[in-house]
Amino acid sequence: MPPDRRKEQMATYDAYIEAALGAKSIDRLFVSTDSDEIAAISREAGAEIVHRPANISGDTAASESAILHLLDYLEQKNINVHIVAFLQCTSPLIQPQDIDGAIRLLRAENLDSVFSAIDFHHFIWKLDRYGYKMRLDSVTVCVGGD
């Protein structure tokens, strides 16, 4: 991956880790990854790391497999959780209050799950020489494979 794109991608991890750690309703943050670089950045920011095996990593792996792997890990380590907030690093614009609001809604309405989305009708994707990326103000979100 070109250095500029890698730098932008790493900035997205910082943003979503900062949001998760800033949420009052998050007690512990686990980052599931197969990348030593992402693990180091995440650990430095305050996250606990769960190393994800190659067979459930990469662009074609289902997100659900990472969640199930994390839940198995937590069970093996005797770590009890009541709520799992699944945050994806492709959503670095999330704010701590968004996370807290979702968990507050989950508890207040006795729901099994909460999903966030936005009603947005503008084309914001831009093709660059490395792949697709989205620009919103000063934040760049990279998508696609290496």
Secondary structure by P-SEA (a helix, b strand, c coil): ccaaaaaaaaaaaaaaaaaaaacccccbbbbbcccaaaaaaaaaabbbbbbbccccccccccaaaaaaaaaaaaaaacccccbbbbbbcccccccaaaaaaaaaaaaaacccbbbbbbbccccccccccccbbbbcccbbbbbccc
